[in-house]
Amino acid sequence: MTNTSENIRAANADRLWRLQTWLGIQAGAKPKVYGQIFAASEIGSLSYWLEIFFSAGIATFGLVESSPAVIIGAMLISPLMGPIMGTGLALAVGDLFWGIKAVLNLLVSIAVSIAFSGFLVWLLPFHSATPEILSRTTPNLLDLGIALLSGLAGSVVVSRGSGDGVTALPGVAIAVALMPPLCVMGFGLGSGANFEIMGGAGLLFLTNLVAIVASAFLVFLLVGLNTAEVQTAMIASRRDNFLGRLFSHGPVARMLSRGGLLRWRILMILVLLAVISLPLRRALQEVARETLARKAVQEELKRLAPLDTLVSQQVSIVKEGIIIHLIATKPIPDEKVSEARRELMRRTGQDVQISVEAVASKSELAAIMERLTRSVPEAAEKKSIAAMQKDVLDKVRPALQGIWPSSDAPIHDFAVAFGDPAGISITVHYEAAQSLGDVPVTMVQRNLQTSLGIPDLTLNAVKVQPADATHSPANAAKPKQP
């Protein structure tokens, strides 16, 4: 029996040695790797906190401006990978003291990052959620897979003992994106405690955190970082630390070692992954449902009418069902619309609403305008310009109200003026104690240019004193007709 156990241990050791050889891991470098990882998980240096503040600030402004390049820069600066890797190594080698210390360091770093980001958002004169912010509030199982693979890659690189430490992992830092979800939580906090945004971003960060810790735990365990040499280095590293000695020797260490057995650490990791997988699985199913529904809608629209006759198609998939609004250059029979609705309800299992508006084609409109210009004198030309102004106003009003930071600077009125030859100028009067500044006005202008498809559009914002309390809010917010 003894010989059998020894043979099994020898076979396992041989397999581990071959794995280490394939990965290029030197046995003599393991104590050095241990020291590098836990040196990177320390938060007592000024450089660590400077990196925290710099990365949190850059990520916050990048999210508010919806700039992916700026957000990537913040990912590269973030030092959060150090404490996370330290937690994974502590679990792998059974180092309770360094495990608790790494977790506490990580919690402090998380709290400071969220608080600093929330403070920056609170200082901003506008709090509009951009696409970069919203994209980090709906994680799913795909995000868990990305984090697991990224954690495995980073752990293998760190195990080799090369490079300048665990924070020098730009590819892993970009793939996992630890700081941006924290700054999205800060945005939710600074914009008035938006728990929906904070909850979604918090789940994304927790997914990345647990996945990286689990990956690091697995890699460090398989490459044999819990060897006798590492244990010796572990004990030697805390000789001058009272709590370190307490956790390494004596009755406290013996009592905690019973609960720190490898099988319990593995079970803890598996439970955390299972708990996180539940909401992520539901989110992935929701994404799959929406994707299949949009595919079914596109297929039915192709049968409903030729694509070149559809001027616009708006598809909204909500909890209540699917809402489709079509603008076509030719009328679509009600029978075909009803048939498409029934088929979509059968394929998606959801309630479907379809509305169709028929308008003249572009060529027909051009011909009408040409005839009016030739046959009717100046009065008709003025009428057509007024009609054009009304059409533009009907498009500008919802676009402007959807983008403008109304909570901080409500719109008093706005006017639209046509330039020469085809430019459009919008002047907005808003109520605020202080001016919004150039940055938010420029962002609103860019969003209007994109949403309306008018690259020559210019926006002028004029601050006016807040209206008296006796004025009706509805009247104060009513836009001025040009």
Protein Blocks (a to p, Z undefined) as FASTA:
>chain_A
ZZmmmmmmmmmmmmmmmmmmmnopafklmmmmmmmmmmmmpckbfklmmmmmmmmmmmmm
mmmnopaklmmmmmmmpmklmmmmmmmmmmmnopaklmmmmmmmmmmmmmmmmmmmmmmm
mmpmbdcdcfklmmmmmccfklmmmmmmmmmmmmmmmmnopajbjklcmklmmmnommlm
mmmmmmmmmnoopaklmmmmmmmmmmmmmmmmmmmmmmmmmnopacfklmmmmmmmmmmp
mklmmmmgcjklmmmmmmmgfklmmmmmmmmmmmmmmmmmmmmmmmmmmmmmmmmmmmmm
mmmpcfklmmbdcddddfklccdddddfbdcdfklmmmmmmmmmmmnopacddddddddd
fklmmmmmmmmmmmpcfklmmmmmmmmmmmmmmmmmmmmmmmpcfklmccfbdcdddddf
kbccdddddddfbdfbjmlmmmmmmmmmmmnopakbccdddddddddfkbcfklmmpccd
ZZ
